[in-house]
Amino acid sequence: MSMKINYNSSAIIANNSLKMNDKKLTISLERLSSGYKINSAKDNAAGLAISRRMNAQIKGLKVASQDAKDGTSVIEIADGALSEVHDILQRMNELAVKAANGTLNDEDREACQQEIDSLAEEIDRIGETTEYNGQQLFTGKFDYKGYTTDKGIKVDYYSDDVDTGVYKLSLNEIEFELNADGDYEVKSVGGNTACEVNITNPSGKTETLTVSGDPYHLTLKGDSGDEIKLDTSAKYNDYLQSGGNKTEPTVSIDMGKDLELELKGYGAMTIQVGANEGQDIDIRFPKMSLETLGFKNQDSDSTKDMKLSVATETGARKSIELISKGISFISDMRSKLGAYQNRLEHTQNNLATSEENVTSAYSRIMDTDMAEEMTEYSNLQVINQAATAILAQANERPSQMLQLLQ
């Protein structure tokens, strides 16, 4: 037993132990009250850094899931509009089939034509007014953009499998000929009666595409099914203004040489479906109008100038074919939108699973195991009580030295 009264080393040792235990007890109380295992960087610096990144990922996944749902809503609105267009086209087909019947007279066919004109105007109205959050969907605004080096030729559309970049081709002089239905169609390209043209793709490889269409629009199609559609109505209008006639048996239009097409590959509606950059899906909404359906030439502003005419028996039969192609066009649009929607629904499921798993990992790093921490807290309380009792006894030891003075 130490015979000193100035410095009580036993009390100092007991007090230090009490302080360290009290500090641990405070940390345990903090974990129990907050529910977090890491409350500050000093608790676990590496764990805190990892958990903050995970927390950002979790919040990003929540928003991305909502984005995907918004994308689904856009598609549902678009598909609903196209469904109505489908019904309109079916009614047009009924009227065309009726008008093609020889038992009808001209007045009957005129009545059918009036209804078709009215329905055609509704198709144009749907194409111009269908919107989501104030953004028109079917005006071509949300489709891949493309440009040419000739102001008289515009890129109307190109399929998904066409690589982006700059393409070079020479259309030269294209000859169009009136067919039995009274419509112009491509008969030769630069003297090539096979209606083929060579095109150099962005990688420098030369491919052969077939050219089809009329003076207003051309379609370049490859063997693999990829296609590019060009608006050439300005070229045809220049031809007419220079003295050309719409009723000539053959029409030759100089499309120019060394034409370049720059296909950008952007312009579609981009849906952010992930928490990180680049995790998105592009949704294309092609232009939907009487022109794209093939019912009207691109330089016409009136339904009276439509190709779709049932005023005669011959015109009615021709209209049946045009309407059939229009139905196929809308069906293709709806098919692609349906594929987008299915993809977004799978994306939502994947985001939900990812959020669940990342949250679980985040919880393992951050959350307090309440049962384990409560056991630790109870143990620390017992130790704290014992340390307090021992400190009290240690403080009494110097007073025992006074007995030697009696």
SEBA-44886 format. One record per residue (C-alpha): residue in one letter; z, y, x negated. Coordinates in pm, whole numbers, plus 50000, padded with zeros to 5 digits. Layout:
BEGIN
aZYX ...
REM end
This chain:
BEGIN
m500005000050000 s498975034049862 m501985056749788 k500125090049848 i500475116650117 n497935143850014 y494735123450061 n494605096050323 s491665075050205 s492265049250478 a491855075950746 i488685088750579 i487175053650576 a488125048250942 n486755082451039 n483415076150865 s483075043051043 l483885060051374 k481245087051313 m478505061751230 n479395040851531 d479495071651755 k476015081251633 k474705046851724 l476435049752060 t474725083352122 i471305068452040 s471995039152272 l473045063052551 e469815082852498 r467695051452526 l469545039952838 s469335073853009 s465645080752925 g464365045152949 y462415050152625 k462985031652301 i461355060152105 n462615094852202 s461705113451885 a459665108151570 k462745097951370 d463285067951598 n459935052151496 a457345075151339 a454505049551331 g455325036751679 l455305072151818 a451845079251671 i450435046851811 s452035052252152 r450675087952183 r447135075152126 m447715047752380 n449105072652630 a445965094152594 q443875062652646 i445815053552962 k445405088153114 g441715088353018 l441185054453181 k442765067153504 v440365096753517 a437395075053417 s438195051553704 q438075081253942 d434785092253782 a433315057953851 k434425060354213 d432775094554238 g429585079154098 t429745052254365 s430145079154631 v427025097254505 i425015065154522 e426285057354872 i425155091854992 a421745087354827 d421295052354965 g422285064055312 a419565090455302 l416985065555174 s418005041155446 e417035067455702 v413725073055520 h413145035555540 d413625036955918 i411235066555941 l408585047755743 q408995017555969 r408395039956270 m405355055156097 n404045020256036 e404425011656403 l402485042956498 a399735035556242 v399384999656366 k399235012556725 a396605038756633 a394505012356457 n394044994556791 g390574999656941 t391995003357293 l393335038357214 n391295069857260 d391345101457049 e394025117957262 d396315088057217 r395815088956841 e396465126356836 a399835119857003 c400595093956733 q399525118656464 q401855145456598 e404825122056574 i403805111156223 d403545147656115 s407005154456253 l408445123856079 a406725134055755 e408405168155771 e411755150655815 i411115129755502 d410485161655306 r413625177455456 i415755147555356 g414345149055004 e415155186054974 t418605186755136 t420345154455039 e423105165754806 y426505157954657 n428925185754566 g426165211354619 q423715193354389 q420405181654532 l419725145354447 f416045139454526 t414315170154383 g413795153754042 k416695173453893 f418515141453800 d415665122153643 y414645117753279 k412765147953148 g409415147452973 y406995173852847 t403405176252722 t401515199352489 d399015207552768 k400205231553039 g397775215253285 i399465181253255 k403095174153342 v405245143253303 d406325132253650 y408165100053565 y408585072553308 s410305039153348 d413635029553191 d412085006352932 v409895033952781 d411345044752446 t412165081352405 g410335102452149 v406885117352095 y403765098252204 k400215107652105 l397075099052303 s393585111952380 l392635110552747 n389345129152686 e387065131352988 i388125110453287 e385585101353553 f386765096753913 e384685080654186 l385045081154564 n385925046854702 a385165032255043 d388255049055189 g387075083255076 d389625086754796 y388965093354430 e390025067254177 v389675064553798 k386415047753696 s386295055053321 v388345071853050 g386315087552771 g383425064752860 n385665033852861 t385005016353192 a388034993953136 c390065025653202 e392185020152893 v393605045052646 n395295040952309 i398705056552268 t400795059651952 n404505054352018 p407375071951832 s407535044051572 g403845049051484 k402585017251651 t399435019551864 e399415003552209 t396805001052482 l397625013752831 t395575011653149 v394915044153336 s394795045753715 g395235071553988 d393355101254127 p392615136754006 y396095147954111 h398135122153926 l397595094753669 t399615063653591 l399645049153238 k400835013353246 g401444988552964 d401284950652960 s405084947852972 g405264968053295 d406445000653143 e404715030753291 i404335068453260 k403185090053551 l401445123253486 d400855152353722 t397265164253660 s396875185753973 a396575217553765 k393595202653578 y391945193353907 n392585227854052 d390935243353745 y387935220553807 l387725231654172 q388045268554082 s385215265053832 g382865253754111 g383785217254162 n383585201054504 k386145177754666 t383385157254830 e381255149454524 p380685111754470 t381925114654113 v384155139753941 s384535143653565 i387565162453438 d388225171053075 m391875162253013 g391715174152654 k392225156152325 d395265149952108 l397735151952392 e401395147352298 l404065135152537 e407665142652447 l409945119752648 k413495132652613 g415475104152768 y418035127252924 g418385146353249 a419855118553463 m423295122553623 t425785111253358 i428915093953485 q431805092953235 v433205057753277 g435465055252971 a438245073452794 n436145079452481 e432965097852389 g429735079452461 q431255057052729 d429005067753014 i426305055953253 d423125075253337 i422045073753702 r418455083553777 f417475099154109 p413655101654110 k411975128554317 m411485117654677 s408835136754871 l405555131755054 e403795135954719 t405755108754541 l405325085854842 g401565090654808 f401175106955148 k400095141155025 n398355156254725 q400485176854491 d398605209354554 s399205208654931 d401965227055117 s401175215255468 t401535181755643 k398085188855792 d396615181455451 m398245147455431 k396335116555334 l398345099955611 s396125104555916 v395815082656224 a393345105756405 t390695078956363 e390735041256371 t389655039656006 g392275065055904 a394955045256089 r394105013455896 k394175032655570 s397525047755670 i398995013055717 e398315006055349 l399695039855239 i402875034955442 s403295000255296 k403165015054947 g405655041855056 i408045015155184 s407744997054850 f408495029854667 i411675035954870 s412674999354839 d412365002054461 m414515033554461 r417195016854672 s417074985654459 k417795005754145 l420565025254316 g422074992454434 a422024979654077 y423775011453960 q426415007354232 n427094971154141 r427434981453778 l429885009053867 e431964985254077 h432214961153783 t433054990953564 q435915000453796 n437284965053776 n437044965753398 l438764999753380 a441604987053599 t442064956753372 s441924978353058 e444455002753201 e446774973953287 n446584958752940 v446884991652751 t449865001652970 s451504968452891 a451014974052518 y452315009752551 s455384996752736 r456194971752463 i456285000152210 m457965027152416 d460105012252692 t463745002652645 d464784966952718 m467654977152945 a469474943652931 e469334942152553 e470274978752513 m473174975452760 t474524946452557 e474274967752243 y475934997052420 s478864975452537 n479304961752185 l479274996852038 q481835008252294 v484234980352188 i483724989051821 n484215025851901 q487515018852075 a488664996951785 a487695023851530 t489595050251728 a492725028351736 i492485020751364 l491995057751282 a495165065651474 q497065039851270 a495565052450945 n496715087551028 e500265074451072 r500435058550727 p501425090050525 s504405095550756 q505695061350656 m506135074650301 l508915097450428 q511155067150466 l511385065650087 l513035100150091 q515865089750323 
REM end
